[in-house]
Amino acid sequence: MTHTSTALIIGASRGIGLGLVREYLSRGWRVIATERTPGSSAALAALAGDMLAIEVLDVTDDAGIVALADRLDGTVLDLIYVNAGVSDDPSVPIGEVAGDEFDRVMRTNALAPMRVVEQLDDHVVSGGTIAVATSGLGSVSVEPGPSYELYGASKAALNRLMRSYAVRAGGDRTLLVVMPGWVKTDMGGDQAPLEVETSARGIADAIKARGGTPGLSFIDYQNEVLPW
């Protein structure tokens, strides 16, 4: 019997997450996709069928993550891709960021993805892949620009937490921190040079190319290694 691979895409109601759902469905994968609000994405709902199951998850809700893990009990995953994230006003220097805004961005972009990984990693098959979406702004070895201070810090924190996770619990799985590129999404804006389809296809190709290689890599959508 031919094995049908299964991907869990976290944060799939729009943008790159939705693009990845479409890409993996086109490759014959079974996909489990999450959206924060039930029925919020007509585009995602239109794809629902035998090969796509839609779950509800707010990644900042710890109990919700545990509940999702329970609902997926017995489900074997070949891939988890955590795409959920938020941005802030890029022009605000860190000294002027409100405390609750700092907490919101850090929790959503750094803590929440790791909560998902920690709760769901035992669903991933031996030799499978766990990937999280990051940004080139999270690279601490690259000189930063004058904007996106908080957003960049949150992605740097995520990168560091994934490195710790790889040492502690990575095992024989492929672990990826993926920079999807500057993409035309609600967050990326209309000036971005990349279409969602291009980024999603590249990410899926990179995940396939890296599959079966244990350890952690920081890559972009073209499978190029990036500096930490």
N, C-alpha and C positions, 0 to 999 in steps of 0.2 A: 504494500500500500504506500502511495506517495505521501510523504510528510508535508502537511500544510503549516507553514511557519505562522506564528502569531506575534503581533506587535501591540504593545500598549502605548498609546500616544497621549501624554498628559498635556492638556491645554490645546484642544483641537477645534475650537469653535470658529476660528478664523486664522488668517495669516499663514505663517509657516506650519503651524500645527495642522491646520486643515489641508495645506498642501501636501504634508507628509501622509495624511490619511489617504488622499487621492493617489499619491505615488505608490504606496504599499498595496492598496487595492488593485492598482493596475498591474502589479507584479504577482498577483495571485495570493497575497498574504491575507490571513484573517486579521482584522484590526479591532481592537477595543479602544475607543476614543472617549476622552472626558471633556465635559463642558461645565463651567461653573454654575450656570443657571439652566434649569430644565427647559428645553425647547428654545433656547436663546439663539441658536444658529440654524436658520432654514437651510443653508448650504450643507451643513453637516447632516441634518435630518434627511435631506434628499438622497444621501448616499446610503442610508440605513438599509440593511438587508441581511441575507444569510452570512455574508462575510464581514459585516460591520455591526458591532454592538456599541451602544452609546451609554456611558455612565456619567453620573453627576459627581463632581468633585470640586470643592473650593480648597486649593492647596494650602491655604493658611488655616484650615480647620483640621486640627490634629485628629479629632474623633472621626471626622469624615474620611481621612486617609486610612485609619484602622478599619473603618466600616467597608471601604472599597477592598482592602486586602481580604477581609472576611468574605465578601461577595465573590471574589475571584478564587476562593479556596478550591483547589483541585485543578485550576487553570495553569497550564505550563506556558510560559512566555519565552520566546526567542529574543525579544527585544523590549526594553523599556526606554522610551525617549521622553524626557521631561522638558517641555517647551514653555511652560507657564512662566510669566515674568511681567514686571511693570517698570515703567520709567518715571522720572520726576522732571521738574523744570530744570533743563540742563544749564541754565544761566545762573542758578543760585549757588553761591559758594558754600562750602560745607559749614562755615561759621554762622550762616544765616538760615540753615535748614531747621525747620521745626522738629522737635523731638518725636512727635507722633509720625511725621513724614519719614524721618530716618528709620523708625521702627517698621513702618509699612514696607518700605523698599527693601530693607535688609531681611525682613522676615519672608517676604514673597520671593525674592531673588536668590537668597542664600540658604536660609533655614528650611523653607518649605520644600525645595527640590530634594534636599538631603533627607527630610522626613519621609518623602515618597520612596526614595531609594532604600532607606533602611527598613521600611515596612513591607516593601514588595520584592526585595531582592531574592527572597527564598522561592519566589515563583519563577525565577529565571533559570532556564535549563543550564546544565553544566556546559560551559563553552559558549554561552549566550552573551548578549551585549546589553550593557547599561550605559545610556548616554544622557547627558544634560546639555542644554543650550546655554552658551555663555556669550561673551563679546570680546573683541580685541581690546576694548577699553579695560578689561580685567587683567591685562598683562602688566605686571609690575615692573618688568625689565624694559618696557618701552616708555619713552618720555611722554607723559600725558599732556593733553591740550588743556585749555583754560575752562572747559565746560564738562558737564556730565560727571562731576566729582563723586556724588553719592552713588549714581548708577554704576560707575566704574568700580568704586569700592565694593559694592555689593557683588559684582561679578568676580572681582579678585577674591573675595571671601568664599564664594562658591568654588572657585578653582582650588583654593587651599583646602577646603573641606573635602573635596573629591580626592585630593592627594592623600589626605589622612585616611579616608575611607579605603582607598586602594591598598594602603599598607596594612590596615586592620582587617579588612573583610573582602578584599577583591577576589581572592581565590583564583580559579581558572577562567574567569570571565573577562571579556573584553570591556574595558571601561574607557569612555570617551567624553571629553569636554569639547563641545563642537561650537565653533563660531560660524553662524549661517551666512555671514556677509551682510552688506547693507542692502536691505530688501524693501521693496515697495509694499509696506504694510501700514497699519494704523500707527505703529510706533516708528517705523522707518521713514514714512513720509513719501510724497510723490517724487521727490528729487533723487531717491535711491536708484542706483543703476541696475539692480537685479530684480527680475520678476520672481514671484513666489515659486513658480514651477521650476525655474532654473536652480534656485537654492535647494528646494526639496529633492529634486532629482540628484543633485550633487551630494547632498547629505546621505541619501539612501545608497548611492554608489560608494561613498567613503565608508559607510558602516559595513557594507558588504566586503569591501577590500580589506578592512581591518579585522573582520570576523575571524574568530578562532585563534587570535593572538592575545594571550593573557597580558594584563597590565593596563596602565593608564596612558592615554595619549591626548594631547591638546592639539586639535586640528581644525582646519576650516572646511568649508563645503566642497573644496576641491581636493581634499585629503592632503593638504600641505601642513606640515608640522609647524606650530606656532610657538613663540617664546613665552615661557611662563612669566 
